[in-house]
Amino acid sequence: MSYKLQVTKFCFSAFLHFCFSAFCMLPCAAQTKFGHVDYSEIMKNMPGIDSAQKVVSNYYAELQTIGEQMAKEVKEKEAAYEKLMNTPGTSSAILKIRQDELASMYKRFQEFSQSAEGDLRDKQLEVLEPFQKKLLDTIKKVAKAHNYSYVFDISTLLFSSVGDDLTSKVKAELGMK
């Protein structure tokens, strides 16, 4: 067989292989479906979420009250220290004790502020996690039931010319209007 004939057969074989591969991949490409949901809109309207948010708000109010009380005590101690500093005849030992007490109160207040932020985050996670899990599980269920390969949150989706809004289907599955 001549060299030219071998090259022609090879090219024809490669072309057929390419066409066959492209034809086989068409069903895969056609099955890839994209959808999106408005996660925050669903989340804020989920049944029971308002009572969960109230728990977090109440916890925040408790922490805020404690923090305000501590700040008030620090201000009072600071005012007493300044008054003591301006009082003639106050011994340096007493000033040092009061200064150390004030520094200790400042430190406790800062530690409380830092731990309160972490405690509030932990409380939010604890209270809202069941709702988030339920919503994600429902999104997965709807996506599988309707053969969606990808579901995006609309808040992170900058542009989409394809894809379906699954928000209403997810809300229906959750029993929401």
PyMOL commands that set and color helices and strands:
alter all, ss='L'
color gray80, all
select helices_A, chain A and resi 3-31+39-44+49-85+92-145+154-156+167-173
alter helices_A, ss='H'
color red, helices_A
select strands_A, chain A and resi 34-37+150-153+164-165
alter strands_A, ss='S'
color yellow, strands_A
deselect
rebuild
show_as cartoon
